[in-house]
Amino acid sequence: MPTIGALMTRDPVTVEPQLSALHALDLMIDRGIRHLPVVDRRGHLRGILSIDDLRAAFPFSVSLIRPPSEEDRSAAREWTVGELMTHGPVTVTPETTLEQAAASLARFRIGCLPVEDATGRLVGMFSESDALRAIALRAEPKPAHAHSRATELGELVADLQAERGRIASQLERAQELERSLSAERHDVPTDDAERARRLTDIGIEEPLAALAARRLEAIDHALARAGRGQLGTCEKCGRDIAIARLRALPGASQCTRCASQSEKQTGALRGATR
């Protein structure tokens, strides 16, 4: 049975208790993560802040895809990480087995386990996703570089290519339905009830087809960027775009932070021209 030291995410993103909870949310959105370990200045674990903690505290809808508006941010500026985090979280060590860690995740109904060394210093994070990935691979330990950025981008490209094929099939079905109805109108007499049913089918398919076409366009844009070696890199600041953001918005060419800044600048320009 592999140990957590071989499966954990090393050098996780961390925050300190006095940091603004809004800034912690920005980090979660920018990195596409749901949990942030909270450490003191010595690197010792003090708590865990989750996206669910922020959803429970903030007086607005919290999303990992969409950053809060300026109005929303003004309503949550008072909160710090230390006020919202879970204190004294359940932890494991690098020597903990996968079976023991999975049992802890299930028993305490939590999404991640901080990994501490013998001195209490945070050395990694082990999540539900890590557990499922290890189990799917017959619990074989993987080297630390297995979850590299290049690997994640390669998996994303493969997933987008598969999704593109499914969308293309859906659009072909919608087009075939439309052609069929058009032929019936001209060549085959149908009663009013049957025609109404087919028109309803078209009414259901057309909005979905429009959404699918937009998604297909975004996927094609992402695949084109991948072909140029640009997928996942913000065209404005050069930083990595979170994989979670790319899955939700394949056509994204800016990280969440730069996209938010661009939206603010556009809004300011619109206001100045009114």
C-alpha positions in Angstrom: 0.0 0.0 0.0 1.5 3.4 -1.0 2.1 6.1 1.5 0.8 9.7 1.3 4.3 11.0 0.8 4.3 9.5 -2.7 0.8 10.7 -3.6 0.4 14.1 -2.0 0.6 17.5 -3.7 3.9 19.0 -2.6 4.5 22.7 -1.8 0.9 23.7 -1.7 -0.3 27.3 -1.9 -0.7 28.6 1.7 -2.1 31.6 3.4 -1.6 33.2 6.8 -4.4 33.8 9.3 -4.3 37.6 9.1 -4.7 37.6 5.3 -8.0 39.0 3.9 -10.5 36.3 3.2 -11.2 38.0 -0.1 -7.6 37.7 -1.1 -7.8 34.0 -0.2 -10.8 33.7 -2.5 -8.8 35.4 -5.3 -6.1 32.7 -4.8 -8.6 29.9 -5.0 -10.1 31.3 -8.2 -6.7 32.0 -9.8 -5.3 28.6 -8.9 -8.5 26.6 -9.3 -8.4 25.1 -5.8 -11.0 24.5 -3.1 -8.9 24.4 0.0 -6.1 26.6 1.4 -3.9 25.4 4.3 -3.4 28.2 6.8 0.1 28.4 8.3 2.0 30.7 10.7 5.3 32.3 9.8 7.2 29.2 10.7 5.2 27.1 8.2 3.3 25.3 10.9 -0.3 24.4 10.2 -2.9 26.5 12.0 -6.1 25.7 10.0 -7.8 25.1 6.7 -9.9 27.5 4.7 -12.3 26.0 2.2 -14.5 27.4 -0.6 -17.5 26.1 1.5 -16.3 28.3 4.5 -16.3 31.3 2.2 -19.8 30.4 0.8 -21.1 30.1 4.3 -19.7 33.5 5.4 -19.9 35.8 2.5 -23.2 37.6 1.8 -23.1 36.8 -2.0 -22.8 33.8 -4.3 -19.2 32.5 -4.3 -17.9 30.8 -7.4 -14.5 29.4 -8.4 -15.2 30.5 -12.0 -16.5 34.1 -11.5 -14.7 36.6 -9.3 -17.0 38.7 -7.0 -18.1 42.2 -8.2 -16.8 45.3 -6.6 -20.1 45.7 -4.8 -19.8 42.1 -3.4 -16.2 42.7 -2.4 -17.2 45.8 -0.4 -19.6 43.7 1.7 -16.9 41.2 2.7 -13.7 43.3 3.2 -13.8 43.0 7.0 -13.2 39.2 7.1 -9.8 37.6 7.6 -8.8 34.1 6.9 -8.3 33.4 10.7 -12.0 34.3 11.4 -13.4 31.9 8.8 -11.0 28.9 8.7 -11.4 25.5 10.4 -9.0 25.4 13.4 -7.1 22.3 14.3 -7.9 20.3 11.1 -7.4 16.5 10.8 -3.9 15.8 9.5 -1.7 13.0 8.3 2.0 12.4 7.9 3.9 11.3 4.8 4.1 7.8 6.2 0.3 7.5 6.4 -1.0 4.8 4.1 -3.6 5.5 1.3 -6.1 3.3 3.1 -5.7 5.2 6.3 -6.0 8.6 4.6 -9.1 7.5 2.6 -10.7 6.3 5.8 -10.1 9.7 7.4 -11.6 11.5 4.5 -14.7 9.3 4.6 -15.0 9.3 8.4 -14.8 13.1 8.9 -16.5 13.9 5.6 -13.7 16.3 4.5 -12.2 17.0 1.1 -8.6 17.2 2.0 -5.9 16.3 4.5 -2.9 18.5 5.3 0.3 16.5 5.5 2.7 17.4 8.3 6.2 16.2 9.1 7.4 15.2 12.5 8.0 18.9 13.5 4.4 19.9 12.6 5.5 21.7 9.5 3.2 21.5 6.5 4.8 19.5 3.6 1.9 18.7 1.4 -1.8 18.3 0.8 -3.8 15.1 0.1 -7.3 15.6 -1.5 -10.2 13.4 -2.5 -9.1 13.8 -6.0 -5.6 12.4 -5.1 -7.3 9.5 -3.4 -9.6 8.7 -6.3 -6.7 9.0 -8.8 -4.5 6.6 -6.8 -7.4 4.1 -6.4 -8.1 4.3 -10.1 -4.5 3.4 -10.8 -4.7 0.4 -8.5 -3.1 2.5 -5.7 0.3 2.5 -7.4 2.5 5.3 -6.0 3.4 8.0 -8.5 6.5 10.2 -8.5 6.0 13.8 -7.5 6.4 15.0 -11.1 3.4 12.9 -12.3 1.0 15.7 -11.7 3.0 18.3 -13.7 1.5 21.2 -15.5 2.4 19.6 -18.8 0.5 16.4 -17.8 -2.6 18.3 -16.7 -2.6 20.3 -20.0 -2.2 17.1 -22.0 -5.2 15.6 -20.2 -7.2 18.7 -20.7 -6.5 18.7 -24.5 -7.6 15.0 -24.7 -10.8 15.8 -22.8 -11.6 18.8 -25.0 -11.0 16.7 -28.1 -13.4 14.1 -26.8 -16.0 16.7 -25.9 -15.6 18.3 -29.3 -16.6 15.0 -30.9 -19.7 14.7 -28.7 -20.8 18.2 -29.5 -20.3 17.8 -33.2 -22.6 14.7 -33.0 -25.2 16.7 -31.1 -25.1 19.5 -33.7 -25.5 17.0 -36.5 -28.6 15.6 -34.8 -30.1 19.1 -34.5 -29.4 19.8 -38.1 -30.8 16.5 -39.2 -34.0 17.1 -37.2 -34.4 20.5 -38.9 -33.8 19.1 -42.4 -36.3 16.3 -41.7 -39.0 18.8 -40.6 -38.3 21.0 -43.7 -38.7 17.9 -46.0 -42.0 17.0 -44.3 -43.4 20.4 -44.8 -42.8 20.2 -48.6 -43.1 16.5 -49.4 -45.1 14.7 -46.8 -48.5 15.9 -45.5 -48.7 15.7 -41.7 -51.6 16.4 -39.3 -51.5 19.4 -37.0 -50.7 17.4 -33.9 -47.7 15.8 -35.5 -46.4 19.0 -36.9 -46.8 20.7 -33.5 -44.8 17.9 -31.8 -41.9 18.3 -34.3 -41.9 22.0 -34.0 -41.7 21.6 -30.2 -38.7 19.3 -30.8 -37.0 22.0 -32.9 -37.8 24.5 -30.2 -36.0 22.4 -27.7 -33.0 21.6 -29.9 -32.3 25.1 -31.3 -31.4 26.8 -28.0 -29.2 23.9 -27.0 -27.6 23.9 -30.5 -26.7 27.6 -30.1 -25.1 26.9 -26.7 -23.3 23.9 -28.1 -22.0 25.9 -31.1 -20.5 28.5 -28.8 -18.9 25.8 -26.7 -17.5 24.2 -29.8 -16.0 27.6 -30.9 -14.4 28.0 -27.5 -12.9 24.4 -27.7 -11.6 25.1 -31.2 -9.9 28.2 -29.9 -8.4 26.3 -27.0 -7.1 23.5 -29.3 -5.6 26.1 -31.7 -3.8 27.7 -28.7 -2.6 24.3 -27.7 -1.2 23.7 -31.1 0.8 26.9 -30.8 2.0 26.0 -27.3 0.0 28.8 -25.8 -2.8 27.0 -24.0 -2.9 27.7 -20.3 -0.7 30.8 -20.4 -2.2 34.2 -19.8 -1.6 36.4 -22.8 -1.5 39.5 -20.6 0.7 38.6 -17.6 2.3 35.3 -18.7 1.1 33.4 -15.6 -0.6 30.0 -15.7 -4.3 29.9 -16.2 -6.0 27.5 -13.7 -6.9 24.2 -15.2 -10.4 24.5 -13.6 -10.9 27.8 -15.5 -9.8 26.3 -18.8 -12.3 23.4 -18.3 -15.1 25.8 -17.7 -14.0 28.4 -20.3 -11.8 26.6 -22.8 -11.4 29.8 -24.9 -10.0 31.8 -21.9 -6.7 33.5 -22.9 -6.3 35.4 -19.7 -6.0 34.3 -16.0 -8.9 35.2 -13.7 -7.0 38.2 -12.2 -6.2 39.8 -15.6 -9.7 39.1 -17.0 -11.2 40.8 -13.9 -8.9 43.8 -14.4 -9.9 44.0 -18.1 -13.5 44.0 -17.2 -13.0 46.8 -14.7 -11.2 48.9 -17.4 -13.9 48.2 -19.9 -16.5 49.2 -17.4 -14.7 52.4 -16.6 -14.3 53.3 -20.3 -18.1 52.7 -20.8 -18.9 54.9 -17.8 -16.6 57.7 -19.1 -18.3 57.7 -22.5 -21.8 58.1 -21.1 
